[in-house]
Amino acid sequence: MEIVTRFAPSPTGYIHIGNVRSAIYPYLLARQNHGKMILRIEDTDRERYVEGATELIEDTLEWLGLNWDEGPIVGGPNAPYFQSERKEIYHAWARKLIESGRAYADPTPPEKVNQYREECNKKKIPFLYRNFRPDTTTEWEPGMPLRFKAEPKDYEWVDEVMGEMHTGPEVLDDIILIKKDGFPTYNFAHIVDDYEMGVTHVMRGVEYLSSTPNYLAIYEALEIPRPKLVSLPHILAPQGNKKLGKRDGAKSVTEYREDGVLAEAMLNYLACLGWNDGTEQEIYSKEELIERFSLSRIQNSGARYDETKLLWLNGQWLRKIFNEQGPRALYERTLGFWPKAAEAYSEDYRIKVLSIIYDRLKTLSDLREMTGYFFADPTINTEMLLNNKFLKKNSKSEIEEMLKVVISRLNKIDDWTSEKLQDALNELLEQTGKKPAELFSLIRISLSFAPFSPALNLTLGVLGRETSLARLNAVARAI
Ligand code: GLU
């Protein structure tokens, strides 16, 4: 049997961490089994629909390398893949339920439904619409909600992650299948589509678990087989006490991407958020994930979101790409993340800068803050220099004197290489009798006026003789 999975997002604009994870697992399962992954856009909730959101979803999946075999752009035998374009299909299935007496047009006005709900709330009993099912119903016509006629009974099923499930009749209700606007509800549409599209594994957030008995009832009433059901655990806030929400510090996937989190790191992090292969391994490429993934190792308890871990992984991936694919490969990933002033410099120069700084980056956008002084002379800030914790015991003239010694020694270097520069720096330590922290802070700050720079000989090497000496001289004059 060919494995067919699907990712079925709603185009509501914002792509949170959990949405993307719901795409990763179906992708991995399909690829591992040489099956198929379908992308289906669930856009029947017209009130929540956001223009451009579908493109954002497609673009995000492409960025992560999660290609789909059927769906928007690529097409396929089950087109259309937008639910809003499949109305007739849902209506045809709905008619089947009407004919078999398992669905009814509901003329009850919404105010009346609310009144029933309030009555139950007052009496502190659960609100089940089937207890208020109208005695007489009219012929169903568009503009009138169509409801399922539930038959209260027990259900037992196996969820691939949550295990054996059992529910009683109290969870079954006359849920709406087709809304007043003629569009189906999620509850109905996904069942029809999963069946029509041949989906074998429905993988989605565990929030749908409580509605599953109602879905099982619909499968039965439609006389169609149910697919395997796979509930993915909640992603919890960093404190672990509740579901991750917008306010818990997690950015949208788009924001992380714009910050310069690499697709590899994002994929790696999210795949391991709620799944592990039982080893201590932390870095996984997409290929390794495809190989190692298994449904049985998806955890059934919530997975705690940890941004620090994501950024750590990003750092690991930056190094991995640099070391395995080379500086140019990493450079190509940095386009758009450099400070504006860098545009005037050659690629070769930027690659040199990247090569000495990449292992300090958390995200690519750190380049903007961390590399400015490689592309423009920094503003001299004598306060920063004089108040530096290693330098503050020196008077201005002592600082000036130290700078002069440094300049004179560096001037003598014939070959401006990082090795020769390191030799010169070592000699300067001996010559001045200063501690490395003191002497090197002086040089580092004078060159960059930044809180951080890579190893001094490397920084000097990349900046070049002329720029380095000009900056040291300028500081000596300004002191
Ligand atoms: N459209 C639903 C959502 O975005 C998908 C749930 C499912 O995968 O079935 O939450």
Residues whose N, C-alpha, C, O or C-beta is under 5 A from the ligand:
A	BS01	LIG	A8 P9 S10 E42 H190 M203 R204
